[in-house]
């Protein structure tokens, strides 16, 4: 048995023994996921704390739903903008907010443009380290987190982490709810528009 194999065996043996006393636990559940959205037409979207807070929600009645989380953090936003049918250049961009209240940090703008028939516009946007958009934030409020510009049929992936609510008290989504099924988990449109949304989620039940 070589040294590496012996080391792995020793670690496995130690882990099998467990702990003689209960270890410390972190109670809140933190989950990371990537959600995809498709732009039905060209446009822009000012995404606020509530935009991200409303994404995952649970329907309580046909006209009400509640946020599942208590805080969120943006890891990155990725966008793909295909050329138009006439090969007119298509530009996508993402700007992260640089200020919120008394907190100020560097702003970042990511932009790219399609070329010809096959080269799509593509960006991978991450908040600057220690900027406002890079921190954990609560799930309510009109403070802008980022501003998106996109062309027709642009695909937008939102990579973010969320702290699931474990304490008493719930927060209703800010956007109107219509025709929901009680107990159904929904992923809301990225622009929080009910009916006729321009940024509908892909492959998820939505309201």
Secondary structure, 3 states (H helix, E strand, C coil): CCHHHHHHHHHHHHHHHCCCCCCCCCCCCEEEEEEEEEECCCEEEEEEHHHHHCCEEEEEECCEEEECEEEEEEEEEEEEECCCCCCCCCEEEEEECCEECCEECCCEEEEEECECCCECEEEEECCCCCCHHHCCEECCCCCEEEEEEECCCCEEEEEEEEEECCCCCCCECCCCCCCCCCCCEEECCCCCCCCCCCEEECCCCCC
